[in-house]
Amino acid sequence: MHFNKTNILFSVFGAVILIFIVLPLCKMIFSTSSSNLFETMCDRQVLNSIWLTMTSALYATILTLIFGVPLAYILARLDFIGKRVIEGIIDLPVMVPHTAAGIALLTVFGQRYFFGKMLGKLGVSVVGSQLGIVFAMTFVSAPFLINAAKEAFRLVDPKIENAARTLGATQIQAFQKITLPMSRRAIFSGMIMMWARGISEFGAVVILAYHPMVAPVLIFERFETFGLGYAKPVAVLLVLVSLGVFCVLHVFGDRKKC
């Protein structure tokens, strides 16, 4: 790559934001002693909270994959009255303060409200359960996957689908055999982004399901109760685990591109 004046200038600007992101993380990681980190790694409460966080974010991603991707396809392929409103609704959780999102979910799935009562009669509790955590993560992070899938579907030429249908394929077969495979990279990237956003969620989760504790809630509680020194190793461990998983996922994604 040839470095002209523009490239050098942009590299300097890019370095500023990169340092802004990396510096706090490095300072946090390297200021934590190995003994404290090892002790935290042996803390069953911490390990359980990280596992709960990872699996709940994964369930939320799968839930959105099942119900959100079909919606993304409809939005990419059809024009209808109210389409812009629906797209705005999908984007709304990104803009709404997540504590407000938690309150909104509580007014639907709380035990005193209709859906909460209905689920309670079936023996299902949302508040204070992993299901509540999954619902909170889905609410705030679903736009990342839905929008990624929508943009990917828009890049697939409808003429290719129509050609498959003239050869005898049904619309669902054309979607499964042509559109979905051609969009899989973008959808996979959207899944990673949604999963990552779910892992970091605090505001909606802490209102809907303070217990069982996901890692962000546990970090907050330890910080409030015992201070920075007690909360920092948990934060470092969560960052390291997340970084390791992301590296594996990106390597896996790169291999699928080959």
N, C-alpha and C positions, 0 to 999 in steps of 0.2 A: 504494500500500500504506500502510495506517495504522500508524504506529509507536507502539504502546502500550508500557507498561513492560516487558512480557514480551519483545516484539520487540527492544527496545533492549538488554535484558540478554542475550538470545541472540546479538545482533549483536556485542556486546562479547566474549562467549565465543568466537564464531566467528572474530573478528578475531585473537584470541590464537593459535589453531592455524594460521590463515592466515599470520600473520607468522612463526611458527615454521618453516613450510615455505618461504616466499618469501625470508626474510632470508639464510639460508646460500647459496641459489642466486644471489641478486643480488650478495652479497659476493664469491662466487667468480667470477662473470662480470665484474663491474666492476673487480675487482682484477687482472685479466689484461690485460696491455698489448696493444694492437692489433697491434703488430709480432710479438709472440710467437704471437698467434692466427693471423695471416696466415702465418707460417712453418709453423705446425702444419697449416694448410689445404693447404700445398704438400708436406707430408710424405706420400709415397706409402704408407708403412707404416701411417700413421694412417688415411688414406682407405680403404685396403684392409681394415683391421680394422673400420671402421664399416660398410662395405658388406657384409662378411661377417656382421656382427652383425645388420644389418637383414634381409638375405635369409634367414639361418638362422632367425630368429624368424618370418619369413613362411612358410617351409616348414613349421615346426612348427605354425603356426596352420592351414595348409591340411590338414596331416595329421590334426589333431584335428577339423577340420571334417568330414572324410570319415568318420572312424571314431567320433568322440565324439558327434556330433549324433544319429546313430541310437540310441546308448546312452542319451542324454538323453531321447529320445522314449519308449523302453521304460520308463525310470524314471518318467516323467511320467504314463504311461497305464496301466501294469500294477502290480498288487499281487501279490507272490510271496514265498515264503520266502527269506530272505537279502537282501532288497532293502536293508534298513538297513545291512547289512554292506557291500554294494557301494557305497552312498553314502558310507559311512565311508572305504572304500578310495580313492574318488575324491578326497576331501578330505585324505587323509593327506599327500600331497606338500607341501601348504601348511604343515603343522605340522612335518614332519621337517626337521632341519637339512640344508641343501642340500649340504654336504660329505658327509653321510651318504648322501644321494641319489646323489651321484656315485660313491661307493664301491659302493653297491648295483648301480648300472648297470655298473660295472666288473666285478663278479663274475658278470655275465651275458654281457656283450659283450667282455670281455677276451680276448686271444688264447689264454690258457690254459684258457678255459672253453668249455662245450659250444657255445653259440650263436655265440660268437666264432670257434671253430674251424670251425663249419659255414659261416659267412659268409666266413671266410678261404679255404676251399676254392673258393668262388665268386668269389674275387678282390675281395671287399668287406671293407674295414677300417672298424671303428667308432672304435676308439681312435686319437686323433691325426688325425682327419679331420673334414670338415664334417658328415658323417653323424652322428658322435658329438656334435657341437655341437647338431644338430637334435634328436637323441634326448634330450639333457640338458634342452634348453629345453622339449621336449614334456612330459617327466616332471614338471617343477616348475610349469608354467604351464597345463596342460590343464584343471585344475579350474575356472579362470575361465570358459572357454568352455562347458564341459559344464554347469556349474551355471546359467549364464545361459540356455542353451538349454532346460534342464529347467524352470526357472521360467516361461519364456515359453510352453512347450507346455502347462503346467498352466493357464495363463490362457485358453487356447483351449477353448471349450466343446465337449466330445465330441459333443454333439447336432448340431453343425454338420457334423462329419465323418460322423455317421450319416445325416444328411439327404442328403449327397452320395452316400453309398453306396446309399441307397434309390433314387436317380435313375440308378443304373447305374455309378457310379464305383467302381473298386477301392480298397482301403485305401491303396495306394501313390499312386494318383492323387489321392485325397482329401488325403493328406499333402503332395503336391507343389503342388496347386492351392489348398489352403485353409490348412492348418496352417502350412506353411513361410512363405508370404507374410505371414500374420498375425503371425508370430514374428520376422520378418526384422530388425526394428529392435533387439530385444534380443539377437539372435544377432550382429548386426554390432557392437554395443557390447561383447559378450563377446569377439569377435575382436580388437577394439582393445585390450582389457584384457590378453588373452593375449599378443598381440604385444608390448605394452609390457613385460609381465613377462618375456618371453623376452629382450628387449633388455638388461634389467638383470641377467640371471642371471650369476653368477660362480662360486659354490661347486661346483655339479655340473659345470659346463663345465671348470673348471680341473683337475679330477681326470680327467675322461674325455678331454678334448682340449685340453691346454695349447697345443699348436700344431695347426693355424693359430690365431693369436691373435684372439679377438674383442676389442672395444673395452674391456670391463671388465677383462679379463686384461691387456691392454696398459697400461691406466692403473695397475693394481697393480704390474706389472713396472717401469714407469718410476718410480713412487713409491719402490719398494724399492731400485732401483738408483741413481737420480739425485736423488731427493727431490721435494718438493712442487712446486717451481717448474717442473720438467720434466713432471710428470704433470698439473698443473692445466689447461694449454691443451687437452690431449686431452679432459679431462672437460668443459670448457666447450664445445668443438666438438660433442661427443656430445649434450650437453643442448640446444644450439641446433638441431641437426639433428632431434633427437627432437621438440622443441617445434614446429618447422616442419611436420613430417609429421603430428603430432597435430592441428594446426590445420586442415590440409588435409582430413584424414579426418573431423573433426567438421563442417566446412563441408559436405563431401560427404554426410555422414549427415543433416544438417539439411535439405539440399535434397531428399533422398529422402523425408523425412517430409512435404514439401509436396505 
